[in-house]
């Protein structure tokens, strides 16, 4: 009974004391702060979790590669052999900007490829598309595989990485292409080394000179006349000196010649000289016909000295023809040494007289 009363009093005391502690402001504040701290920690944990989730999502977006389309590959030249320099052009379309604004070409660091020496790689903008140009040299026969390479460092900050996978390249054998399996023997160079530019220069100068000469000969009649006159004068002077030389040689020759040979030489030299001097064929004229032909071609407009010179040459021709065609061994068919000297002197004087008359006529 007493125990029951004690438990009942203890229960009632607790019921009266607990409401008093619940109404205490200090106890209420500490309890609420604990609850607030717990709530704030939960809230911060949820924010950190959401931030981590967002960052992981962003990382997944940046690492996702960009898909390229409409890729076309061209190899120049079409037939590639071992050791030949070649160019691989890869044209493609891409939705992201691979080259910063203001630039058209960007250099890419060459990649190392087995059996292929890469000299340079450039990324160019071709309208709305892009083109990668790879200059390289193959060193083996067959198909060469080019591994994909990334050009992400050449994209803008908002673009993802771009991988280029170029198809394998077929390198042909020069032996199979030509069918030649042996080396050719060494040959001397067609041009001496270092003389190519000299030959080009001489060829150009020769062509220019030829064109100038053709223009002068075609368009300038006066030049043609002067050139013809100069050439004719040169030939006439040469013929004149040849006549004097032969006449002098006949008077001083130590080699014996017959009268007929002497007459043949003198007749030939006179006819050659006057034919060249007056541009008329006197070679088939008789001695008397020489004077008549001279009067005809000059229309009688010649000086007395020129007429006497032609007459003197006609007389010498008559005497030479007699010796050549008479055929008798008489006195008239023989030419003495004195007569030979006189004939040579008369021919030389007549030629000198004609040259002086021509110079006076020009003046």
For each residue, the residues with C-beta under 8 A, 3 or more apart:
1: 4 5
2: 5 6
3: 6 7
4: 1 7 8
5: 1 2 8 9
6: 2 3 9 10
7: 3 4 10 11
8: 4 5 11 12
9: 5 6 12 13
10: 6 7 13 14
11: 7 8 14 15
12: 8 9 15 16
13: 9 10 16 17
14: 10 11 17 18
15: 11 12 18 19
16: 12 13 19 20
17: 13 14 20 21
18: 14 15 21 22
19: 15 16 22 23
20: 16 17 23 24
21: 17 18 24 27
22: 18 19 27 28
23: 19 20 28
24: 20 21 27 28
25: 28 29
26: 29 30
27: 21 22 24 30 31
28: 22 23 24 25 31 32
29: 25 26 32 33
30: 26 27 33 34
31: 27 28 34 35
32: 28 29 35 36
33: 29 30 36 37
34: 30 31 37 38
35: 31 32 38 39
36: 32 33 39 40
37: 33 34 40 41
38: 34 35 41 42
39: 35 36 42 43
40: 36 37 43 44
41: 37 38 44 45
42: 38 39 45 46
43: 39 40 46 47
44: 40 41 47 48
45: 41 42 48 49
46: 42 43 49 50
47: 43 44 50 51
48: 44 45 51 52
49: 45 46 52 53
50: 46 47 53 54
51: 47 48 54 55
52: 48 49 55 56
53: 49 50 56 57
54: 50 51 57 58
55: 51 52 58 59
56: 52 53 59 60
57: 53 54 60 61
58: 54 55 61 62
59: 55 56 62 63
60: 56 57 63 64
61: 57 58 64 160
62: 58 59 160
63: 59 60 160 161
64: 60 61 160
65: 160 161 162 163
66: 94 95 96 159 160 161 162
67:
68: 71 92 93 94 162 164
69: 92 93 94
70: 91 92 93 129
71: 68 90 91 92
72: 90 91 92
73: 88 89 90 91 166 167
74: 88 89 91
75: 78 80 86 87 88 89 169
76: 86 87 89
77: 80 84 86
78: 75
79: 172 177
80: 75 77 84 86 138 169 170 171 172
81: 84 171 172 173 174 177
82: 138 139 140 141 171 173 174
83: 137 138 139
84: 77 80 81 137 138
85: 119 135 136 137
86: 75 76 77 80 135 136 137 138 169
87: 75 76 133 134 135 136
88: 73 74 75 132 133 134 136 146 166 169
89: 73 74 75 76 131 132 133 134
90: 71 72 73 131 132 134 164 166
91: 70 71 72 73 74 126 129 130 131
92: 68 69 70 71 72 129 130 131 132 164
93: 68 69 70 128 129 130
94: 66 68 69 98 130 162
95: 66
96: 66 155 156 158 159 160 162
97: 100 101 155 156 159
98: 94 106 123 130 151 154 155 159 162
99: 103 104 105 106 123 125 130 154
100: 97 103 156
101: 97
102:
103: 99 100 106 125
104: 99 124 125
105: 99 122 123 124 125
106: 98 99 103 122 123 124 154
107: 120 121 122 123
108: 121 122 123 132 149 151 154
109: 121
110: 118 119 120 121
111: 118 121 147 149
112: 118
113: 116 118 136 144 146 147
114: 144
115: 138 139 140 144
116: 113 136 137 138 139 144 146
117: 136 137 139
118: 110 111 112 113 121 134 135 136
119: 85 110 135 136 137
120: 107 110 133 134 135
121: 107 108 109 110 111 118 132 133 134 135
122: 105 106 107 108 132 133
123: 98 99 105 106 107 108 130 131 132 151 154
124: 104 105 106 130 131 132 133
125: 99 103 104 105 129 130 131
126: 91 129 130 131
127:
128: 93
129: 70 91 92 93 125 126
130: 91 92 93 94 98 99 123 124 125 126
131: 89 90 91 92 123 124 125 126
132: 88 89 90 92 108 121 122 123 124 151 164 166
133: 87 88 89 120 121 122 124
134: 87 88 89 90 118 120 121 166
135: 85 86 87 118 119 120 121
136: 85 86 87 88 113 116 117 118 119
137: 83 84 85 86 116 117 119
138: 80 82 83 84 86 115 116 144 169 171
139: 82 83 115 116 117
140: 82 115 144 171
141: 82 171 172 173
142: 170 171
143: 168 169 170 171
144: 113 114 115 116 138 140 168 169 171
145: 168
146: 88 113 116 166 167 168 169
147: 111 113
148: 163 164 165 166
149: 108 111 163 164
150: 153 161 162 163 164
151: 98 108 123 132 154 155 161 162 164
152: 155 159 160 161 162
153: 150
154: 98 99 106 108 123 151
155: 96 97 98 151 152 159 160 161 162
156: 96 97 100 159
157:
158: 96
159: 66 96 97 98 152 155 156 162
160: 61 62 63 64 65 66 96 152 155
161: 63 65 66 150 151 152 155
162: 65 66 68 94 96 98 150 151 152 155 159
163: 65 148 149 150
164: 68 90 92 132 148 149 150 151
165: 148
166: 73 88 90 132 134 146 148 169
167: 73 146
168: 143 144 145 146
169: 75 80 86 88 138 143 144 146 166
170: 80 142 143
171: 80 81 82 138 140 141 142 143 144
172: 79 80 81 141 176 177
173: 81 82 141 176 177
174: 81 82 177 178
175: 178 179 180 181
176: 172 173 179
177: 79 81 172 173 174
178: 174 175
179: 175 176
180: 175 184
181: 175
182:
183:
184: 180 187
185:
186:
187: 184
188:
189: 192 193
190:
191: 195 196 199
192: 189 195
193: 189
194:
195: 191 192 198 199
196: 191 199 200
197: 200 201
198: 195 201 202
199: 191 195 196 202 203
200: 196 197 203 204
201: 197 198 204 205
202: 198 199 205 206
203: 199 200 206 207
204: 200 201 207 208
205: 201 202 208 209
206: 202 203 209 210
207: 203 204 210 211
208: 204 205 211 212
209: 205 206 212 213
210: 206 207 213 214
211: 207 208 214 215
212: 208 209 215 216
213: 209 210 216 217
214: 210 211 217 218
215: 211 212 218 219
216: 212 213 219 220 223
217: 213 214 220 223 224
218: 214 215
219: 215 216
220: 216 217 223 224
221: 224 225
222: 225 226
223: 216 217 220 226 227
224: 217 220 221 227 228
225: 221 222 228 229
226: 222 223 229 230
227: 223 224 230 231
228: 224 225 231 232
229: 225 226 232 233
230: 226 227 233 234
231: 227 228 234 235
232: 228 229 235 236 279
233: 229 230 236 237
234: 230 231 237 238
235: 231 232 238 239 276
236: 232 233 239 240 276 277
237: 233 234 240 241
238: 234 235 241 242
239: 235 236 242 243 272 273 276 277
240: 236 237 243 244 273 277 351 355
241: 237 238 244 245
242: 238 239 245 246 269 273
243: 239 240 246 247 269 270 272 273 347 348 351
244: 240 241 247 248 348 351
245: 241 242 248 249
246: 242 243 249 250 265 269
247: 243 244 250 251 266 269 344 345 347 348
248: 244 245 251 252 344 348
249: 245 246 252 253
250: 246 247 253 262 265 266 340 344
251: 247 248 340 341 344 345
252: 248 249
253: 249 250 257
254:
255:
256:
257: 253 261 262 265
258: 261 262
259: 262 263 323 333 334 335
260: 263 264 323 324
261: 257 258 264 265
262: 250 257 258 259 265 266 323 335 340
263: 259 260 266 267 319 320 321 323 324 335
264: 260 261 267 268 320 324
265: 246 250 257 261 262 268 269
266: 247 250 262 263 269 270 316 320 343 344 347
267: 263 264 270 271 317 320 321 324
268: 264 265 271 272
269: 242 243 246 247 265 266 272 273 347
270: 243 266 267 273 274 313 316 317 347
271: 267 268 274 275 282 283 285 317
272: 239 243 268 269 275 276 283
273: 239 240 242 243 269 270 276 277 351
274: 270 271 277 278 280 282 290 294 310 313
275: 271 272 278 279 280 281 282 283
276: 235 236 239 272 273 279
277: 236 239 240 273 274 354 358
278: 274 275 282 294 297 298
279: 232 275 276
280: 274 275 293 297
281: 275 284 285
282: 271 274 275 278 285 290 293
283: 271 272 275
284: 281
285: 271 281 282 289 290 293
286: 289 290 321
287: 290 291 314 315 317 318 321
288: 291 292 314 318
289: 285 286 292 293
290: 274 282 285 286 287 293 294 310 313 314 317
291: 287 288 294 295 310 311 314
292: 288 289 295 296
293: 280 282 285 289 290 296 297
294: 274 278 290 291 297 298 302 310
295: 291 292 298 299 300 302
296: 292 293 299
297: 278 280 293 294
298: 278 294 295 301 302
299: 295 296
300: 295
301: 298
302: 294 295 298 306 307 357
303: 306 307 357 360
304: 307 308
305: 308 309 353 356 357
306: 302 303 309 310 353 354 357
307: 302 303 304 310 311
308: 304 305 311 312 353
309: 305 306 312 313 349 350 351 353 354 357
310: 274 290 291 294 306 307 313 314 350 354
311: 291 307 308 314 315
312: 308 309 315 316 346 347 349 350
313: 270 274 290 309 310 316 317 347 350
314: 287 288 290 291 310 311 317 318
315: 287 311 312 318 319 346
316: 266 270 312 313 319 320 343 346 347
317: 267 270 271 287 290 313 314 320 321
318: 287 288 314 315 321 322
319: 263 315 316 322 323 343
320: 263 264 266 267 316 317 323 324 343
321: 263 267 286 287 317 318 324 325
322: 318 319 325 326 332 333
323: 259 260 262 263 319 320 326 333 335
324: 260 263 264 267 320 321
325: 321 322
326: 322 323 330 332 333
327: 333
328: 332 333
329: 333 334
330: 326 333 334
331: 334
332: 322 326 328
333: 259 322 323 326 327 328 329 330
334: 259 329 330 331
335: 259 262 263 323 339 340 343
336: 339 340
337: 340 341
338: 341 342
339: 335 336 342 343
340: 250 251 262 335 336 337 343 344
341: 251 337 338 344 345
342: 338 339 345 346
343: 266 316 319 320 335 339 340 346 347
344: 247 248 250 251 266 340 341 347 348
345: 247 251 341 342 348 349
346: 312 315 316 342 343 349 350
347: 243 247 266 269 270 312 313 316 343 344 350 351
348: 243 244 247 248 344 345 351 352
349: 309 312 345 346 352 353
350: 309 310 312 313 346 347 353 354
351: 240 243 244 273 309 347 348 354 355
352: 348 349 355 356
353: 305 306 308 309 349 350 356 357
354: 277 306 309 310 350 351 357 358
355: 240 351 352 358 359
356: 305 352 353 359 360
357: 302 303 305 306 309 353 354 360 361
358: 277 354 355 361 362
359: 355 356 362 363
360: 303 356 357 363
361: 357 358
362: 358 359
363: 359 360
